[in-house]
């Protein structure tokens, strides 16, 4: 297997403050990989560095192409969909316009309508609300809209930043089920950042643990889930 | 009563110009959250370009189309050269930039075409419209053009992918980048469209006020008033605001003794301040439905 995403010696900065200290990890094509870590460990920063939304040094390669000096929008156009923390919903636009925006960089405009229907099949609640202003959706619905919008890109890789944040546990279960399905059926590789370690490890095949801007542990999801330290620090039992 | 109808109609006709200017103001305000003080001068310059082309013998509609293209490209060039580098700068820097642009365009126009007033033709003529003494064909034409412009903009923003991308870039730039929209070019496109719309306003008003480098000064203030009344974020609001300001200005000038023509301009300013104090979002400002 070849690595689809290759991150080497990644250092990121917020002004003078260094948030990542030489982070290294890779993601295999077709895999669902999770980055675990406490608040402030650098998970969000890692995702933002991949999309070049913050100043960083080091090397990030996606399918053999260097991303370091590319703009956010051209990185997205390579097939990397980023669902940011806070979901990035276009709150003043309708649900359907949000989905169309997800596909705005695509050239094959004819297939977009079909893809919107596919999203409605994945997330029936979005169909019911398709003319509604997206800002009026509930948190869970907005998160589904954010995932659906990201999928409208027909991404090769999807970056998800804390998809469980602020959602009721039952809704989180549903959402993660759908993510698993998308990963398997639509062959979308997924890199998910989570504080809800238990859930993320159930879903993922590969996991990394970040502490203060460095990878401190890596392995298959099972290995990580059974590790004594991880259980104590992140799983709480 | 006839005086009243007359004044309302005349108000709607001049209001069409304010509406055009307000549309241009709103386009740039949406893109960069600032009022472009040089909008009027850009429109004036475009009108001179049209005049020059007609002097060279190009027929009206040919010159009109070429001027639209020139203004569109010019607007993009101004954004790329002057305002893109200022994208993250504070408000005052922008204001200084707008004033500099105002002074530069005004002087260059004066230098090139001097300050004597020039006749500018109307494509609609100036005979009575449908035999009515109240409104001329040129005034009717101005109203028609403004409404056509509004409809075209509505279709563009509502039904085209570029329009959707522009709206997204204006409302949530970071999310827009994350779906692959080049927000920086969307701003440039907004400038180009605003410059083109402004040039239409300039070419429509030049037959009325005569062409000279300072012709847009008053008009732009009314355009700002119209945009503020309409809410700064809504093209429809800008147009309705334009008509309201035109009618209001005429009625106050006619019926309130002592106002006359001399004090018409302060009315626009008073209107701006009143709206900002009483209803800061304007009549048609963006209403965002919030969950409670």
Interface residues (C-beta under 8 A of the other chain):
Chain A: X51 X53 X71 X72 X73 X74 X76 X77 X81 X82 X84 X88 X89 X90 X91 X92 X93 X97 X100 X101 X102 X104 X105 X109 X133 X135 X136 X138 X149 X153
Chain B: X161 X164 X165 X167 X168 X171 X172 X174 X175 X176 X177 X178 X179 X180 X181 X182 X183 X286 X288 X289 X290 X291
